[in-house]
Amino acid sequence: MQNEPKIALDGGKDGLDFYRKISETAYKFLNRQGYLCLEIGYNQKISVQKILENQKRYVNTYSKKDLCENDRIIVTQIG
């Protein structure tokens, strides 16, 4: 971790700052009905889904599990 800049490792107080920033701006760069896929920590599913719901720009949000059955990816669509 010595080579990683602090900003790459620091997600703010609750670790979710990057999800907030991405969800606030992603719709500007994606086509209508385009998909946004986010890798998440095993315990971040509900928090990230709430962030997306609060934006009111995303629909059809769901999570995908990894090989160990942990929630690992959030998939959502621009509404």
PyMOL commands that set and color helices and strands:
alter all, ss='L'
color gray80, all
select helices_A, chain A and resi 6-9+17-28+45-55
alter helices_A, ss='H'
color red, helices_A
select strands_A, chain A and resi 35-39+58-65+71-78
alter strands_A, ss='S'
color yellow, strands_A
deselect
rebuild
show_as cartoon
